[in-house]
Amino acid sequence: MKFTKIIFLTSLFSIALSQHGHARQVDSHSQSTEGVLAHSSPKQIPQIKEKNLGIEAKVDALLKKMSVMEKCGQLQQFAGPGEGTIDPSYPELAAKGMIGSTLNVRGAENTNKLQKIAIEKSPNHIPILFAYDTIHGQKTIFPVPLGEASSWDAKLAEKTAHAAAKEASAMGLKWTFAPMVDIARDPRWGRVVEGAGEDPYLGSVLAKARVKGFQGDDISDKDRVMATAKHFVAYGAAVGGRDYGEVEMSSSTLNDIYLPPFRAAAEQNVGSMMCSFNTLNGVPCSGNEEMIKGVLKNDWKYPGLVVSDYESVAEMVEHGYAKDPKNAAQLALNAGVDMEMKSQTYCENIQALLNDGSIKIETLNEAARRVLRKKFELGLFDNPFVDPEREKFELETPAAKELARTAAARSIVLLKNNSPTDGGKPLLPLNPNSGQSIAVIGPLADDHQSPLGSWLGDGKENSAVSALDGIKSKLNGSESKILYVKGVNTVESTDPKVKNLDEIKKAVDAAKKSDRVVMVLGESDKMTGESTSRSDLSLPGRQRELLEEVLKVNKNVVLVLMNGRPLAIPNEVEKTPAVVEAWLGGSQAGNGLADVLFGDVNPSGKLPITFPRSVGQIPIYYNHPSGGRPNDPNNSYTSRYIDDTVDPLFPFGSGLSYSKFELSDFKIDKSNVGKGESVKAQVKVKNLSNIKGDEVVQFYIRDHVASITQPVKALKGFERVTLDGGQSQLIKFEIPYEELGFHDRHGNYIVEPGSFSMFAGQDSASGLESTFEIK
Ligand code: NOJ
């Protein structure tokens, strides 16, 4: 095959390693530089700004005055009591300048108290950087990130991140460990809930939005916090979907699928990155010099701070990569990990490592520099304290509450909306003024805790508006009667001493007496998040039985799913006329849900991740290569299962509305595209119904012949549009030639000539197609 390679930026990291001797010196591991993992993109990562040159001089001056132990102190993050109080050991450590950062200390009183000691008593008066996992809210809790990603609404993600930053900073925090930008193609992995799903493009758009929301344009602003893109890297690809598991991955997949959201966060000037627990092709990411020093710091020129994950430096011993904690410190520091979270291998060993030449003083200085640079950029030297008054008026404001309600509603994906009878009207929206009786059934229907998700910041326990609360307040004052029955628990206890809830009969009775049934089923908060991998993605416990019994007596059932990952529930979906994916919607989950169920908000969410039909189909994702024998149901010797289809339950990008939209007149402006040019496309979207609504028009491409086989479809852009009933609009989309490439096996970003298709669709599985050539 003949083609011209256009190389935008070739990584010479492997060569640089050997020429400049960056490789580790005193250990037996030597990382392979074959198929080197690199990345390039036409966009630049912001470097230290002109106005910050003053900061570099200040850092230099400070470093000159600091002792080795004080520098070590800057590299240590202590993880203290979860409730945010000051550990009894901290005051003395702070006075010695040994606390670079804390995880968990928060509340203006606590942070100010500890800060005062650091500022007044430590040898060089260096402020402490207070960090916390403000993931999807601090006090006001927004939908879990995967839920919010279903909105395909970058402005919304930016707003909720800003609202979270406002509350976190009012409580004395200046650093958050969000956003998680890990691509997740395996819903068995419990942490899919924390990210933006399976797609690198959508993931990158949301990564930028969230970083912008946390940091704003200037992280020293009082209502902003420094963001962290985590977990670097490929953490979401753990084998078997088991959290912390090993990752084996080609450099093309790493560069084209898993790295782009990190790159996007870096382009948005994210202040820090956190390295991950997993190994990547055998090397723990906390000691992965090729990725941290090589790709991130050398190739990308990322100027930010790299922090380890919780004890992940020390865990390199358990991995069988470091021989002892001292060796772990050496490997991590030389790999480019600037700050150690929780474990203390740095502070305990750096002096000895310097003494025996295992690390260089320049390496220690560089790590300390990156920490101090951020402290200056955050304005901590000028304003180390937080005004305690802010806590009185900046937490849980009515505006934040309202935003949480909007976000909850916008995160909802309408998966199915049929009529229970042939030819009848779709079941949703429900009519609040019909006087109909409604049975509200299920273990999550009146759960005030689960909607808060697994990271609930300082959100009050059991404080979420439940589905039942939301429905009740929507119907307040109407004739409608509500019957609530829990039915079963989310998970049944296996302890013989615990009496499991068995209210299935009561639920069936309530359903019999009611005109409509809303069943709220799914996963509790304890079933999603870190270390909650599942081997079975059906409805847990006896929820399926509950649903089936109810359906026997009443067909007018709306199944509302509250969960943190795709579920494999083909039978439930087939038997139930209406299915709503509500995720874990945060503080205002029930109100947002009721807004959608009763038609005050027309649902417009789209799935950011594929729903499988069975666990056996996993991993399943839309942007897979074709293979030589793509699935053909009429031909046995093609890619298939003998016991099910290869189709997903719901594809990536799908989601319905109470309106009905149609795409037409899809055109591309030219059939040949050359370097420096771009492909311009347009498509007409029409609202065929008489209900105002939003559609998310999605643009995908396919590169038909390439030196590395390319996905059958890859998302390259989308636009959300609001249309009145009957209204239509032309949507324009432009993609530059430079964004039509991919990474080859050596990490080079290339655009190859040949034929391409572009698709305009309402989801990833269907759409209009047009073709063009790259010259
Ligand atoms: C471990 C998690 O992997 C990480 O995401 C989190 O930020 C840290 N713990 C700190 O809580």
Residues whose N, C-alpha, C, O or C-beta is under 5 A from the ligand:
A	BS01	NOJ	D133 F177 D309 Y310
